[in-house]
Amino acid sequence: MTTPLWQPSQASLEATQMHALMQRINREHGQSLADYADLHAWSIDNLEHFWPLVWELGGVIAEQRGDSVLARPDAMPGARWFPEARLNFAENLLRRRDAKPALIACDERGRRRELSHGQLYERVARLSQALRDSGVTPGDRVAGFVPNSEHAIIGMLATASIGAVWSSCSPDFGFNGVLDRFGQIQPKVLIATDGYTWNGKSIDTRDRLARISQAIDSLNQVVVFPFLHDEPDIGDIDKAVAWDDYLDNSAREIAFEAQPFDHPLYILYSSGTTGAPKCIVHSAGGSLLQHLKEQRLHTDLDGDDVLFYYTTCGWMMWNWLVSGLACEATLVLFDGSPFAPNPQVLWEIAARERISVFGTSAKYIAACEKQGLAPGQDHDLSALRAVLSTGSALAHESFDYVYRDIKRELLLASISGGTDIVSCFALGCPIRPVYRGQLQCRGLGMAVDVFDDDGNPLRGEKGELVCTRPFPSMPVGFWNDPDGERYREAYFSTFPGIWAHGDYAEITAEDGLIIHGRSDAVLNPGGVRIGTAEIYRQVEKVEGVLESLCIGQEWQDDVRVILFVRLKEGVTLDDALRDEIKRTIRANTTPRHVPARIIQVADIPRTLSGKIVELAVRNVVHGRPVKNQDALANPEALTLYKDLPELQH
């Protein structure tokens, strides 16, 4: 049996909201649930009892809930949750009006701004009234071209209070990237920053805003807030108004518009690296209920917590973070490079603000280790009780690093889901041990499984991650997809009536989960399927390697494994380093995993949310077009992979 890295004490286990729910189910439903496996099985076998319990536990504020929980329960897609319910998402996040801190906004310039729940409510009230005065009504779109600041959250909550639909991207998106997204959804108002900073560099966005305001005909107003300059000149931007001027009204109360459970709340976007981004529409009720479950039960979040997630407004973890207000937690925001003005900046903020739940990416944790940071030795992290990681698979060695150099006594939750569901399929579990390299559990109420190519369940083997029953945060649909054809093709074409997520995964002997990479990036040398994460994990052990990217190259009627590596400054890929990389991979995997070619590159292309793009590189290597390079943070990096002589023999 695998030895856990951490496990909760009996006292801490019994103090969790998850344990309390389990005891309630035993009392009220005549069960004898003893552990998480029992609870999870009950939750998916009793969806129509489980989700009302989440509603009650989360204290959902609603005009009405109704008696019906799930209409068309066997329809995938097509099931409808709480079809009689009427609620407002923003009302649930603005339930407090007191002086307790709601938001603490920090950035790489060292600025700190704090808003209490009462102040947040008052600013949302003023913006909500201003949006109404601009003609925004339920169902209209409001877009945000915004850094991760208080303005973004105020903008979203004001939009949601009306029953309008919020959609945001971060200000590092180029003109075409913004147009590819917002141009499809035709927003009535754009809320935007005058600029931002990244790694000490100031980037003015006003010229881009001027082009955007002219290119999107649907816009009635462009509301510009000062983030880079104290008093930015916005005279060259059509329909522009300054933030303070726009909010200059006497509104003090919010008229929350109650809407159906499945009323659109968010439009999020696929990465768009293979074409125009898909506009994924998420519901107010589904997002709220799913996030309440994930935060209250899987993260044990409550009003005493200080919640942080390093994210931009173009990544779904921002939407997840904001929902922490429904748990009455204090949110800490950060905008800028996570290593500016110094590599310790996020840990300095964690200590100063007494952060109890610290969320980030697997890439950030690996980078901290590569830089030799020891946050637990250098900072007071006594308030920290959980670290969450997502964005890619968390390497086994990163588990070791967290428990060695960050904190021994904490819950390390590697979580996985996506933009498609604005939530997670696999999560942390405060009543279960943490095992090295594993995601702790499949989410409550989520009938997650792993299938082979014929649709048979697998245990201890790798296959396709699926969900076999409906869940509340399934998208309402795609924008401009009236008959749902693109939606069905995206998730239900592999196994009819079953959600196929596109992850290559494995359910472990401990009932945890391992994500081995994206299914469409799986390597197939000699007919053996290999997840790219299996190779990345080994390569990251090698001292001189900063990061890597792996693809399968079509070669002599087969596929051969090609590994690209970005090395530390001053390190060159020589025969000795190649041999070390190959030895490390072979010793810990199989000979099939060993790359046929290892090539040093100066940069690795990634999306604007930081994910490496294996498919784009694979297309370049094979001389195929990359359709939408505006979806990349560094599209110029693709040229490094074109016509490489090492790949011609």
ROLUM-389711 format. One line per 8 residues: number of its first residue (from 1); for each residue x, y, z of C-alpha. Coordinates in nm, 4 decimals, decimal comma, always signed. Example, Ala and Ser with C-alpha at 12.3 -4.5 7.8 and 13.67 -1.06 7.14 Angstrom:
residues 2
1) +1,2300 -0,4500 +0,7800  +1,3670 -0,1060 +0,7140
end
This chain:
residues 649
1) +0,0000 +0,0000 +0,0000  +0,1278 +0,3473 -0,0878  +0,2295 +0,5573 +0,2122  +0,0461 +0,8917 +0,2303  +0,2385 +1,2191 +0,2411  -0,0251 +1,3725 +0,4666  -0,3458 +1,2703 +0,6329  -0,5936 +1,4627 +0,8451
9) -0,6081 +1,4044 +1,2169  -0,9318 +1,2577 +1,3444  -1,0150 +1,5887 +1,5121  -0,9588 +1,7960 +1,1972  -1,1498 +1,5420 +0,9881  -1,4505 +1,5575 +1,2184  -1,4463 +1,9387 +1,2097  -1,4939 +1,9572 +0,8309
17) -1,8113 +2,0541 +0,6502  -1,7765 +1,7351 +0,4449  -1,7858 +1,5164 +0,7572  -2,0868 +1,7095 +0,8872  -2,2671 +1,6481 +0,5568  -2,1890 +1,2770 +0,5750  -2,3360 +1,2573 +0,9263  -2,6446 +1,4463 +0,8120
25) -2,7001 +1,2035 +0,5245  -2,6654 +0,9108 +0,7650  -2,9289 +1,0629 +0,9957  -3,1780 +1,1887 +0,7414  -3,1467 +0,9218 +0,4735  -3,0867 +0,6139 +0,6859  -2,7347 +0,5561 +0,5557  -2,4152 +0,4332 +0,7185
33) -2,1585 +0,6222 +0,5118  -1,8160 +0,5663 +0,6682  -1,5678 +0,7364 +0,4354  -1,5303 +0,9447 +0,1227  -1,5768 +0,6497 -0,1134  -1,9175 +0,5841 +0,0469  -2,0110 +0,9523 +0,0298  -1,9098 +0,9861 -0,3351
41) -2,1007 +0,6728 -0,4370  -2,4125 +0,7969 -0,2550  -2,3844 +1,1424 -0,4139  -2,3867 +1,0093 -0,7706  -2,6496 +0,7433 -0,7022  -2,8756 +1,0064 -0,5411  -2,8252 +1,3212 -0,7478  -3,1746 +1,4492 -0,6687
49) -3,1045 +1,4307 -0,2945  -2,7405 +1,5378 -0,3023  -2,7662 +1,8687 -0,4873  -3,0491 +2,0071 -0,2688  -2,8215 +1,9350 +0,0287  -2,5492 +2,1462 -0,1369  -2,8100 +2,4205 -0,1921  -2,8980 +2,4183 +0,1786
57) -2,5383 +2,3909 +0,2980  -2,4393 +2,6874 +0,0811  -2,7344 +2,8943 +0,2025  -2,8384 +2,9759 -0,1536  -3,0434 +3,2949 -0,1684  -3,3300 +3,2532 -0,4143  -3,6725 +3,3910 -0,4915  -3,7808 +3,0274 -0,5096
65) -3,6228 +2,6848 -0,5464  -3,9247 +2,4803 -0,6504  -3,9865 +2,1108 -0,5952  -3,8243 +1,9739 -0,9076  -3,4498 +1,9054 -0,8858  -3,3648 +1,7428 -1,2193  -3,5769 +1,7349 -1,5319  -3,4797 +1,4834 -1,8037
73) -3,2204 +1,3160 -1,5773  -3,1111 +1,0697 -1,8460  -3,0456 +1,3336 -2,1130  -2,6781 +1,4077 -2,1804  -2,6923 +1,6837 -2,2901  -3,0391 +1,8157 -2,2176  -3,0890 +1,7581 -1,8437  -3,2239 +2,0642 -1,6598
81) -3,1408 +2,1361 -1,2964  -3,3890 +2,3072 -1,0614  -3,6177 +2,4072 -1,3515  -3,8549 +2,6035 -1,1239  -3,5829 +2,7970 -0,9389  -3,5280 +3,1715 -0,9684  -3,2179 +3,3363 -0,8233  -2,9527 +3,5996 -0,8804
89) -2,5860 +3,5047 -0,8751  -2,4593 +3,8435 -0,7559  -2,7023 +3,8519 -0,4633  -2,5441 +3,5317 -0,3345  -2,1944 +3,6817 -0,3484  -2,3000 +4,0114 -0,1930  -2,4776 +3,8604 +0,1064  -2,2597 +4,0532 +0,3560
97) -2,2686 +4,4328 +0,3895  -2,0385 +4,4823 +0,6897  -1,6833 +4,6064 +0,7493  -1,5139 +4,2678 +0,7180  -1,2624 +4,2688 +0,4276  -1,4092 +4,1246 +0,1078  -1,1251 +4,1999 -0,1347  -0,7557 +4,2739 -0,0935
105) -0,6101 +4,3701 -0,4319  -0,2312 +4,3611 -0,4749  -0,0048 +4,3959 -0,7764  +0,3591 +4,3741 -0,8720  +0,3988 +4,7502 -0,8233  +0,3506 +4,6929 -0,4504  +0,0115 +4,8601 -0,4318  -0,2519 +4,7289 -0,1924
113) -0,6191 +4,8222 -0,1927  -0,8804 +4,6832 +0,0444  -1,2580 +4,6820 +0,0142  -1,4951 +4,5725 +0,2874  -1,8125 +4,3842 +0,2049  -2,0049 +4,7055 +0,2592  -1,7796 +4,9049 +0,0268  -1,7954 +4,6339 -0,2376
121) -2,1752 +4,6333 -0,2249  -2,1887 +5,0120 -0,2575  -1,9618 +5,0182 -0,5643  -2,1515 +4,7376 -0,7309  -2,4755 +4,9290 -0,6668  -2,3409 +5,2365 -0,8458  -2,2043 +5,0409 -1,1413  -2,5227 +4,8366 -1,1680
129) -2,7255 +5,1569 -1,1952  -2,4829 +5,3001 -1,4513  -2,5093 +4,9871 -1,6663  -2,8887 +5,0085 -1,6542  -2,8613 +5,3715 -1,7618  -2,6522 +5,2521 -2,0579  -2,9365 +5,0253 -2,1654  -2,8039 +4,6946 -2,0285
137) -3,0877 +4,4495 -1,9683  -3,1062 +4,0776 -1,8774  -2,9273 +3,8655 -2,1356  -2,7137 +4,1515 -2,2712  -2,3373 +4,1018 -2,2672  -2,0880 +4,3140 -2,0769  -1,7232 +4,2462 -2,1558  -1,4166 +4,3049 -1,9407
145) -1,0677 +4,3759 -2,0776  -0,9305 +4,3715 -1,7283  -0,6419 +4,2877 -1,4959  -0,7077 +4,0851 -1,1827  -0,8191 +4,3838 -0,9782  -1,1234 +4,4901 -0,7791  -1,2616 +4,6577 -1,0939  -1,3072 +4,3195 -1,2624
153) -1,5063 +4,1777 -0,9704  -1,7190 +4,4922 -0,9372  -1,7857 +4,4753 -1,3122  -1,8891 +4,1104 -1,3034  -2,1145 +4,1483 -0,9987  -2,2865 +4,4581 -1,1385  -2,3457 +4,2759 -1,4669  -2,4817 +3,9662 -1,2928
161) -2,7067 +4,1734 -1,0653  -2,9008 +4,2807 -1,3755  -2,9116 +3,9294 -1,5198  -2,6715 +4,0303 -1,7958  -2,3825 +3,8090 -1,9083  -2,0184 +3,8751 -1,8139  -1,7233 +3,7789 -2,0307  -1,3631 +3,8785 -1,9652
169) -1,0102 +3,8441 -2,0941  -0,6828 +3,9730 -1,9563  -0,5214 +4,2856 -2,1059  -0,2283 +4,0912 -2,2494  -0,4620 +3,9704 -2,5258  -0,3785 +4,1327 -2,8592  -0,6319 +4,3146 -3,0744  -0,7198 +4,0079 -3,2825
177) -0,7429 +3,7879 -2,9721  -0,9954 +4,0281 -2,8183  -1,1910 +4,0588 -3,1419  -1,2004 +3,6800 -3,1882  -1,3744 +3,6581 -2,8517  -1,5806 +3,9698 -2,7888  -1,6587 +4,0150 -3,1585  -1,8598 +3,6919 -3,1471
185) -2,0751 +3,7834 -2,8463  -2,1487 +4,1504 -2,9318  -2,1247 +4,3192 -2,5890  -2,3196 +4,6351 -2,5150  -2,0590 +4,7746 -2,2698  -1,6842 +4,7180 -2,2428  -1,5121 +4,7728 -1,9073  -1,1408 +4,8147 -1,9642
193) -0,8059 +4,9093 -1,8140  -0,5776 +5,1826 -1,9425  -0,2813 +4,9457 -1,9080  -0,1004 +4,6949 -1,6901  +0,2462 +4,5927 -1,5787  +0,4302 +4,2668 -1,6343  +0,7674 +4,1822 -1,4861  +0,8447 +4,5488 -1,4251
201) +0,7390 +4,6658 -1,7710  +0,4457 +4,9043 -1,8188  +0,2141 +4,8277 -2,1126  -0,0331 +5,0966 -2,2209  -0,3526 +4,9493 -2,3701  -0,5282 +5,2690 -2,4824  -0,4307 +5,2360 -2,8503  -0,5679 +4,8814 -2,8491
209) -0,8877 +5,0025 -2,6824  -0,9316 +5,2670 -2,9516  -0,9150 +4,9948 -3,2194  -1,1434 +4,7615 -3,0242  -1,4086 +5,0302 -2,9694  -1,4206 +5,0979 -3,3439  -1,4255 +4,7303 -3,4421  -1,7163 +4,6135 -3,2198
217) -2,0306 +4,7850 -3,3500  -2,2525 +4,6675 -3,0641  -2,0756 +4,8798 -2,8021  -2,2696 +5,1668 -2,6458  -2,0018 +5,2527 -2,3932  -1,6355 +5,1886 -2,3117  -1,5696 +5,2396 -1,9396  -1,1977 +5,2934 -1,8718
225) -1,0500 +5,2688 -1,5239  -0,7035 +5,3903 -1,4240  -0,4639 +5,1062 -1,3482  -0,1411 +5,2160 -1,5134  -0,1845 +5,5954 -1,5022  -0,3408 +5,8121 -1,2316  -0,5515 +6,0134 -1,4788  -0,5327 +5,8536 -1,8234
233) -0,6259 +6,0554 -2,1324  -0,9006 +5,8561 -2,3077  -0,9964 +6,1151 -2,5666  -0,8949 +5,8963 -2,8608  -1,1221 +5,6067 -2,7585  -1,4703 +5,6125 -2,9131  -1,7614 +5,6049 -2,6655  -1,5164 +5,6169 -2,3748
241) -1,5990 +5,7388 -2,0260  -1,3809 +5,7409 -1,7152  -1,4676 +5,4905 -1,4416  -1,5273 +5,7506 -1,1695  -1,7469 +5,9603 -1,3988  -1,9471 +5,6558 -1,5037  -2,0117 +5,5555 -1,1424  -2,1106 +5,9091 -1,0428
249) -2,4661 +5,8407 -0,9270  -2,6474 +5,8158 -0,5957  -2,7449 +5,4471 -0,6090  -2,7023 +5,2732 -0,2741  -2,9168 +4,9624 -0,3193  -2,9153 +4,6928 -0,5851  -3,2301 +4,5671 -0,7555  -3,1234 +4,2055 -0,8033
257) -3,2980 +4,0518 -1,1049  -3,4039 +3,6946 -1,0267  -3,3589 +3,4635 -1,3258  -3,4002 +3,0900 -1,3974  -3,1323 +2,8530 -1,2665  -2,9918 +2,8010 -1,6169  -2,9908 +3,1693 -1,7107  -2,6539 +3,2610 -1,8704
265) -2,3998 +3,4156 -1,6330  -2,0587 +3,3773 -1,7995  -1,9196 +3,3308 -2,1461  -1,5769 +3,1667 -2,1318  -1,3559 +3,0754 -2,4250  -1,1627 +2,7734 -2,5419  -0,7951 +2,8434 -2,6087  -0,8631 +2,8901 -2,9789
273) -0,5317 +2,7454 -3,0954  -0,7003 +2,5321 -3,3631  -0,9485 +2,7948 -3,4883  -1,1801 +3,0630 -3,3583  -1,2336 +3,0221 -2,9812  -1,5515 +2,8439 -2,8784  -1,7775 +3,0697 -2,6713  -1,8866 +2,8492 -2,3806
281) -2,1976 +2,9714 -2,1971  -2,2275 +2,8880 -1,8264  -2,5350 +2,9266 -1,6090  -2,5808 +3,1334 -1,2948  -2,7279 +2,8500 -1,0873  -2,4907 +2,5813 -1,2119  -2,1799 +2,7921 -1,1506  -2,2974 +2,8953 -0,8043
289) -2,3978 +2,5485 -0,6854  -2,0907 +2,3751 -0,8240  -1,8522 +2,6310 -0,6738  -2,0278 +2,6165 -0,3368  -1,9791 +2,2393 -0,3371  -1,6132 +2,2610 -0,4377  -1,5276 +2,5383 -0,1958  -1,7323 +2,4453 +0,1106
297) -1,6958 +2,0667 +0,0910  -1,3757 +1,9950 -0,0993  -1,1815 +2,2987 +0,0292  -1,3674 +2,3404 +0,3624  -1,3905 +2,7139 +0,2969  -1,5878 +2,9446 +0,5262  -1,6064 +3,3045 +0,6396  -1,2893 +3,2799 +0,8471
305) -1,0739 +3,1944 +0,5451  -0,8530 +3,4133 +0,3297  -0,8571 +3,2697 -0,0228  -0,5966 +3,3408 -0,2907  -0,5585 +3,2064 -0,6424  -0,2895 +3,3269 -0,8807  -0,4877 +3,3753 -1,2009  -0,5786 +3,6206 -1,4729
313) -0,9307 +3,7189 -1,5764  -0,8862 +3,5086 -1,8894  -0,8658 +3,1810 -1,6942  -1,1649 +3,0040 -1,5371  -0,9895 +2,9953 -1,1998  -1,0716 +3,3665 -1,1734  -1,4428 +3,2813 -1,1936  -1,3860 +3,0085 -0,9350
321) -1,1960 +3,2441 -0,7037  -1,4681 +3,5098 -0,7112  -1,7284 +3,2581 -0,5933  -1,5416 +3,2482 -0,2619  -1,7486 +3,5559 -0,1716  -2,0543 +3,3263 -0,1503  -1,8693 +3,1466 +0,1322  -1,8033 +3,4907 +0,2913
329) -1,4262 +3,4396 +0,2598  -1,1850 +3,7284 +0,2080  -1,0341 +3,7179 -0,1426  -0,6762 +3,8199 -0,2168  -0,6100 +3,9290 -0,5759  -0,2734 +3,9728 -0,7462  -0,1984 +4,1148 -1,0885  +0,1388 +4,0882 -1,2572
337) +0,4231 +3,8424 -1,2842  +0,4351 +3,5961 -0,9912  +0,8102 +3,6635 -0,9705  +0,7966 +4,0445 -0,9717  +0,9216 +4,2547 -0,8112  +1,1030 +3,9527 -0,6579  +1,0655 +3,5723 -0,6680  +0,9152 +3,5642 -0,3168
345) +0,6357 +3,8161 -0,3785  +0,3395 +3,5757 -0,3585  +0,4727 +3,4133 -0,0428  +0,5314 +3,7572 +0,1105  +0,1651 +3,8369 +0,0416  +0,0596 +3,4982 +0,1822  +0,2380 +3,5764 +0,5086  +0,1225 +3,9388 +0,5326
353) -0,2448 +3,8728 +0,4531  -0,2632 +3,5483 +0,6533  -0,3768 +3,3491 +0,3485  -0,5272 +3,0160 +0,4527  -0,5919 +2,8682 +0,1050  -0,3231 +2,9388 -0,1558  -0,4038 +2,8481 -0,5167  -0,1647 +2,8469 -0,8086
361) -0,0479 +2,6464 -1,1097  +0,1675 +2,3353 -1,1231  +0,4081 +2,5364 -1,3357  +0,4515 +2,7965 -1,0591  +0,5247 +2,5333 -0,7945  +0,7832 +2,3700 -1,0223  +0,9390 +2,7105 -1,0928  +0,9659 +2,7875 -0,7194
369) +1,1553 +2,4627 -0,6693  +1,3845 +2,5312 -0,9671  +1,4652 +2,8717 -0,8147  +1,5507 +2,7136 -0,4814  +1,2772 +2,8952 -0,2866  +1,1930 +2,7684 +0,0607  +0,8803 +2,9688 +0,1502  +0,8180 +2,7813 +0,4727
377) +1,1597 +2,8792 +0,6086  +1,1527 +3,2392 +0,4866  +0,7948 +3,3390 +0,5735  +0,5358 +3,2973 +0,8455  +0,2870 +3,0602 +0,6823  +0,1185 +2,9603 +1,0058  -0,2248 +3,0553 +0,8666  -0,1811 +2,8384 +0,5566
385) -0,3822 +2,5142 +0,5672  -0,4235 +2,4236 +0,1987  -0,2364 +2,4629 -0,1301  -0,4339 +2,4098 -0,4520  -0,2691 +2,3439 -0,7868  -0,4117 +2,3157 -1,1378  -0,3436 +2,4110 -1,4998  -0,1457 +2,0934 -1,5661
393) -0,0488 +1,7758 -1,3848  +0,1430 +1,8383 -1,0613  +0,4625 +1,6344 -1,0790  +0,5329 +1,3798 -0,8070  +0,8477 +1,5745 -0,7167  +0,6389 +1,8899 -0,6665  +0,4422 +1,7067 -0,3982  +0,7734 +1,6398 -0,2219
401) +0,8767 +2,0043 -0,2586  +0,5530 +2,1402 -0,1099  +0,5749 +1,9203 +0,1996  +0,9484 +1,9764 +0,2398  +0,9893 +2,3480 +0,1629  +0,6451 +2,5075 +0,2014  +0,4692 +2,3366 +0,4914  +0,4469 +1,9892 +0,6355
409) +0,0981 +2,0145 +0,7807  -0,1346 +2,1159 +0,5017  -0,3717 +1,9742 +0,2453  -0,2079 +1,9713 -0,0999  -0,4883 +1,9451 -0,3543  -0,3991 +1,8920 -0,7170  -0,7292 +1,9657 -0,8919  -0,8449 +1,9249 -1,2507
417) -1,1393 +2,0366 -1,4591  -1,1546 +2,3167 -1,7078  -1,3108 +2,6085 -1,8858  -1,5638 +2,3664 -2,0339  -1,7272 +2,3100 -1,6931  -1,5997 +2,6243 -1,5095  -1,5157 +2,3841 -1,2263  -1,3454 +2,0518 -1,1533
425) -1,3869 +1,6798 -1,2044  -1,1116 +1,5932 -0,9544  -1,0491 +1,7827 -0,6318  -0,8996 +1,7922 -0,2867  -1,0619 +1,6063 +0,0005  -1,0147 +1,7203 +0,3626  -1,1137 +1,3787 +0,5004  -0,8710 +1,1750 +0,2873
433) -0,4925 +1,1278 +0,2778  -0,2723 +1,2900 +0,0130  -0,0731 +1,0446 -0,1978  +0,2291 +1,1456 -0,4014  +0,1382 +1,2324 -0,7598  -0,2363 +1,1754 -0,7162  -0,5422 +1,3969 -0,7275  -0,7241 +1,3004 -0,4101
441) -1,0725 +1,2262 -0,5340  -1,3403 +1,2513 -0,7961  -1,5794 +1,5340 -0,7132  -1,9006 +1,4772 -0,5218  -2,2023 +1,4534 -0,7482  -1,9725 +1,3920 -1,0471  -1,9993 +1,0435 -1,2016  -1,6405 +1,0524 -1,3244
449) -1,4881 +0,7406 -1,4768  -1,2066 +0,6325 -1,7086  -1,3029 +0,4411 -2,0256  -1,1136 +0,2429 -2,2831  -1,1762 +0,3082 -2,6529  -1,4796 +0,0782 -2,6485  -1,6452 +0,2547 -2,3546  -1,5548 +0,0019 -2,0864
457) -1,4544 +0,1290 -1,7380  -1,0868 +0,0937 -1,6453  -0,9118 +0,0655 -1,3073  -0,5369 +0,1051 -1,2783  -0,5096 +0,1589 -1,6540  -0,4992 +0,4735 -1,8639  -0,7943 +0,5859 -2,0709  -1,0400 +0,8642 -2,1488
465) -1,1761 +1,0728 -1,8610  -1,5557 +1,0770 -1,8829  -1,8594 +1,1773 -1,6811  -2,1567 +0,9463 -1,7191  -2,4331 +1,1460 -1,5499  -2,5484 +1,5107 -1,5659  -2,4010 +1,7773 -1,3375  -2,5169 +2,1360 -1,2742
473) -2,2204 +2,3176 -1,4325  -2,2490 +2,1574 -1,7738  -2,2528 +2,4486 -2,0197  -2,5844 +2,5945 -2,1245  -2,4354 +2,5632 -2,4742  -2,2071 +2,7494 -2,7126  -2,2805 +3,1014 -2,8311  -2,4058 +3,1099 -3,1919
481) -2,4737 +2,7339 -3,1914  -2,8550 +2,7360 -3,2065  -2,9083 +2,3653 -3,2704  -2,6311 +2,2565 -3,0303  -2,4390 +2,0694 -3,2992  -2,0951 +2,2105 -3,2065  -2,1643 +2,1522 -2,8364  -2,2550 +1,7868 -2,8909
489) -1,9568 +1,7358 -3,1202  -1,7188 +1,8808 -2,8587  -1,8155 +1,6554 -2,5670  -2,0532 +1,3782 -2,6745  -1,9214 +1,2495 -3,0079  -1,6710 +1,0013 -2,8581  -1,9238 +0,8171 -2,6383  -2,2875 +0,9111 -2,7180
497) -2,4717 +1,0322 -2,4094  -2,1511 +1,0521 -2,2049  -1,9307 +1,3565 -2,1481  -1,5770 +1,2906 -2,2789  -1,3495 +1,5584 -2,1383  -1,0404 +1,5074 -2,3520  -0,8069 +1,4123 -2,0668  -0,5985 +1,0949 -2,0619
505) -0,6320 +0,9673 -1,7059  -0,6084 +0,6780 -1,4618  -0,8000 +0,5824 -1,1459  -0,5508 +0,4567 -0,8877  -0,5623 +0,1780 -0,6314  -0,6201 +0,4479 -0,3655  -0,9267 +0,5700 -0,5611  -0,7390 +0,8851 -0,6571
513) -0,6774 +1,0115 -1,0074  -0,3712 +1,0751 -1,2233  -0,3959 +1,2978 -1,5305  -0,1446 +1,1898 -1,7931  -0,2063 +1,4784 -2,0333  -0,4553 +1,5801 -2,2983  -0,5952 +1,2973 -2,5093  -0,5287 +1,4835 -2,8329
521) -0,1605 +1,5185 -2,7354  -0,1130 +1,1523 -2,6450  +0,1929 +0,9974 -2,8105  +0,1543 +0,6680 -2,9924  +0,4942 +0,5142 -3,0789  +0,4559 +0,1569 -3,1965  +0,0876 +0,1662 -3,1048  +0,1577 +0,2273 -2,7334
529) -0,0309 +0,5276 -2,5894  +0,1843 +0,7575 -2,3748  +0,0629 +1,0687 -2,1934  +0,2962 +1,3660 -2,2304  +0,2804 +1,4344 -1,8553  +0,4562 +1,1020 -1,7960  +0,7605 +1,2348 -1,9838  +0,7467 +1,5897 -1,8442
537) +0,7560 +1,4536 -1,4921  +1,0869 +1,2771 -1,5558  +1,2481 +1,5584 -1,7552  +1,1766 +1,8116 -1,4798  +1,3959 +1,6064 -1,2442  +1,7025 +1,6929 -1,4533  +1,8856 +1,9848 -1,2962  +1,9607 +2,1897 -1,6084
545) +1,6079 +2,1732 -1,7572  +1,3603 +2,4537 -1,6909  +1,0694 +2,3105 -1,8901  +0,9950 +2,0843 -2,1841  +0,7446 +2,0098 -2,4587  +0,6876 +1,6710 -2,6193  +0,5183 +1,5729 -2,9449  +0,4808 +1,2693 -3,1663
553) +0,6361 +1,3121 -3,5119  +0,5014 +1,1021 -3,7970  +0,8020 +0,9017 -3,9141  +0,8425 +0,5997 -4,1427  +0,4825 +0,4784 -4,1062  +0,5015 +0,5130 -3,7259  +0,5322 +0,7874 -3,4648  +0,8531 +0,8824 -3,2879
561) +0,8810 +1,0841 -2,9672  +1,0403 +1,4298 -2,9998  +1,1358 +1,6244 -2,6873  +1,2087 +1,9978 -2,6854  +1,3806 +2,1405 -2,3786  +1,4321 +2,4929 -2,2501  +1,7401 +2,4999 -2,0312  +1,8652 +2,7185 -1,7500
569) +2,0701 +3,0197 -1,8502  +2,4241 +2,9170 -1,9396  +2,3359 +2,5481 -1,9857  +2,3830 +2,3890 -2,3301  +2,2391 +2,0617 -2,4512  +2,5412 +1,8382 -2,5028  +2,5706 +1,4611 -2,5294  +2,6124 +1,4228 -2,1532
577) +2,2890 +1,6118 -2,0800  +2,1028 +1,4221 -2,3544  +2,2172 +1,0955 -2,2024  +2,1100 +1,2065 -1,8545  +1,7627 +1,2978 -1,9812  +1,7271 +0,9655 -2,1611  +1,8538 +0,7658 -1,8639  +1,6134 +0,9433 -1,6293
585) +1,3163 +0,8760 -1,8576  +1,4107 +0,5118 -1,9230  +1,4783 +0,4341 -1,5564  +1,1390 +0,5598 -1,4419  +0,9089 +0,4753 -1,7343  +0,9712 +0,2404 -2,0296  +1,2026 +0,2359 -2,3325  +0,9031 +0,3488 -2,5424
593) +0,8995 +0,6796 -2,3536  +1,2603 +0,7652 -2,4455  +1,2609 +1,0375 -2,7140  +1,4148 +0,9692 -3,0510  +1,5333 +1,3296 -3,0651  +1,6027 +1,5837 -2,7905  +1,6296 +1,9431 -2,9148  +1,7163 +2,2598 -2,7237
601) +1,4886 +2,5598 -2,7868  +1,4993 +2,9141 -2,6545  +1,1263 +2,9319 -2,5779  +0,8181 +2,7134 -2,5505  +0,4889 +2,8480 -2,6926  +0,1955 +2,8682 -2,4572  -0,1571 +3,0021 -2,4416  -0,2413 +3,3285 -2,2721
609) -0,3387 +3,1282 -1,9627  +0,0071 +2,9678 -1,9550  -0,0596 +2,6198 -2,0949  +0,1951 +2,4763 -2,3370  +0,0565 +2,4043 -2,6839  +0,1724 +2,0645 -2,8046  -0,0747 +2,0592 -3,0945  +0,0476 +2,3897 -3,2370
617) +0,4093 +2,2701 -3,2272  +0,3101 +1,9380 -3,3812  +0,1431 +2,1238 -3,6670  +0,4508 +2,3400 -3,7254  +0,6808 +2,0367 -3,7277  +0,4596 +1,8686 -3,9873  +0,4318 +2,1812 -4,2018  +0,0652 +2,2381 -4,1183
625) -0,0846 +2,5795 -4,0450  -0,1511 +2,7026 -3,6913  -0,4877 +2,8652 -3,7428  -0,5130 +3,1129 -3,4582  -0,1800 +3,2357 -3,3298  -0,3493 +3,5286 -3,1533  -0,4492 +3,2760 -2,8859  -0,0820 +3,2407 -2,7896
633) +0,1070 +3,4525 -2,5399  +0,4280 +3,4159 -2,7438  +0,3382 +3,3161 -3,1022  +0,6861 +3,4138 -3,2209  +0,8174 +3,1039 -3,0414  +0,6568 +2,8821 -3,3069  +0,9213 +2,9884 -3,5590  +1,1810 +2,8051 -3,3464
641) +1,0222 +2,4723 -3,4438  +1,0019 +2,5233 -3,8192  +1,2248 +2,3228 -4,0559  +1,4561 +2,1913 -3,7850  +1,7361 +1,9875 -3,9433  +1,7352 +1,7425 -3,6478  +1,3861 +1,6317 -3,7539  +1,4770 +1,5541 -4,1136
649) +1,6638 +1,2310 -4,0414
end
